[in-house]
Amino acid sequence: MIHRRLSIWASVGLIATSTLMGAAPARADETSEPPRVELVLDVSGSMRAKDIDGETRIAVAKRAFGQVVDGLPETTQLGIRVLGATYGGDDKRKGCQDTQSIVPIGPVEPVAAKNAIARLQPTGFTPIGLALRAAARDLGTGEAARRIVLITDGEDTCTPPDPCTVARQLAAQGTKLVVDTLGLTPDEKTRKQLVCISTATGGTYASATSEQELTDRVRQLVDRAAVPPPVTPAAVTGAATCEKAPVLSAGLFTDRERIGEHRYYRVPLQPGQELRASVSVALDRPVNRDYGVLLKAATPNGRELVRGLDASSGRADVISAGLRWSPGDEAIDTVCLIVSNSFASATSAGAPGMPLELSIDTVAASTAPDAPGLGRGWLLLLVLVVAGLIAGVLAGWLTRWWVATWREN
């Protein structure tokens, strides 16, 4: 994507229409499901180590989890799963099946969640791969964004399944699932495994060596998981003329433009609305140096209203231009947006065109500030005359005094 920063509540639409017929905007897919997140906590025997601020790792983790739970918004869909928390024997086959959900996915009851965490005791093995698969099942399917936050102090002791392979398998399913990893005082082997897990799913890796770091990291990851994903741009095809151009509502759109081509789009405006638009073009092939992108707003009959131009010497991979226009007293209910470029390529100027993203927003028109004036009526004139008179008298008096003093000396 060229840039993906547009307000999540903005509608993304395309009106597939001709000049004689109209239709309701086609909206980009948006989900009303809140994002879901599951914390996966390692409660294996190594969590008994007393090396974080003079306390055991599990004691620090419990307090950190408690603080995070207390600060959760009511709408957060959170679950907690543990691994290595119940089987303390030497049978590895049994120990490597040891993972349980202690708080099901849903709105969190802080007291119940903290009580469940408080009962945890470091016990067994570290079946990370198995716990990741189980956490993915806990989060379910659907269109909601889903995130796993894995907190562990060591690498998996139960392979197979290898946790990195499990992460790749989850990513290959294309189910909007991301795994973030957090290492408690990790060694190099643990760090490499956690980095592999997070990288495979597009997540992040972090480490913590103190209670404050752990609390901050977990809260940060949970807050990030609760943020809805960005709007997916809607694909459109610009026309060669304004009359045949697609009609776009506020939103984010993708298209392709060939070198030297002009692409037209139409944007309807309601009375009192202001148009704000920007376009970004990605250079996905070699082009000659010194080029530019032009975004213009015009009336349907071709009268130019405003333009935004950006030029580059050839050092940028993305070039953008933007504009802002308010109709004022003009009765204009449709604006034509024209995207042009001045690229030149020694290889190919044909299909497919350069990828572009077009951002459109319509907001309440802003009023232009009044021009600064000198005031009204005779009062200001009188003040200016008196001030000028006083300044002249003072200047004359000072001049005479200076001349008299100079002659005496």
Secondary structure, DSSP 4 states (H G I P E B T S, - for coil): -----S-TTS--EEE---SS---PPEEPP---SPPEEEEEEE-SGGGG---BTTB-HHHHHHHHHHHHHHT--TT-EEEEEEESSS--SS-HHHHTT-EEEEEEEEE--HHHHHHHHHT----S---HHHHHHHHHHHH--SSS-EEEEEEESS--SSPSSPHHHHHHHHHHTTSSEEEEEEEES--HHHHHHHHHHHHHHT--EEEESSHHHHHHHHHHHHHHHTSPPPPPPEE---BSSSTTPPEE-SEEEEEEE-TT-EEEEEEE--TTEEEEEEEEEE--S---SSEEEEEEEE-TTS-EEEEEEEEE-S--SEEEEEEEE--TT----EEEEEEEE----SS--SSS-EEEEEEEEEEEPPPPPPPP---SHHHHHHHHHHHHHHHHHHHHHHHHHHHHHHHH-
